[in-house]
Amino acid sequence: MKISSQRNSEGFTLIETLIYISIIGIVVSSFISFSISISDSRGKTYVVQEVQANTRVALDMIRRRIRAAQDINIGSSIFDTDPGFLSLAMASSTLNPTTISLDEDNGTLVIKEGSYATSSVTSDRVNVVNLVFTDLTYFTSRENIRLEITVEYNNISASSVYNYEQNAQTSISLRQ
């Protein structure tokens, strides 16, 4: 009598199944981790671009107003403190006085020209957390203002990905 041992070769063993499931789990978790990393990088890039663009626009708008001014209203301006307030005497009576300030502490940078409505310079996605004007006129023969500004992203989530701020400092002379 012949005893033959035949083995069924169809299907997977328990060990093979566990190895395949482990490999698939590692691949899926790596893909998910990579996707989250890409998403965070894209979010951080957006935040940095938003803050830098608002800082650049704010500096440009302030620079243009100061250069176009005839004089600085020293008595109406607030120097060397945060938040600062700058009042400029303009040649045009409709633009006189032009004021540069924040709508509230750690808020939006605004410019008011004469009797016209106040216009926002920075978007609601950022906050100006430091705005200091310094009168440097006594160091030069021309009227000169130093501007210090810090702009941060208005982070309403608790994620550190959306934390970013930029500091800028410049001096601007009146052309007159």
Sequence and secondary structure as in RCSB ss.txt:
>XXXX:A:sequence
MKISSQRNSEGFTLIETLIYISIIGIVVSSFISFSISISDSRGKTYVVQEVQANTRVALDMIRRRIRAAQDINIG
SSIFDTDPGFLSLAMASSTLNPTTISLDEDNGTLVIKEGSYATSSVTSDRVNVVNLVFTDLTYFTSRENIRLEIT
VEYNNISASSVYNYEQNAQTSISLRQ
>XXXX:A:secstr
         SS  HHHHHHHHHHHHHHHHHHHHHHHHHHHHHHHHHHHHHHHHHHHHHHHHHHHHHHH SEE TT
T B SSSS BEEEE SSGGG SEEEEESSTTB EEEEETTS  EE S TTEEEEEEEEEE GGGSSS EEEEEEE
EEE   SS GGG  EEEEEEEEE   
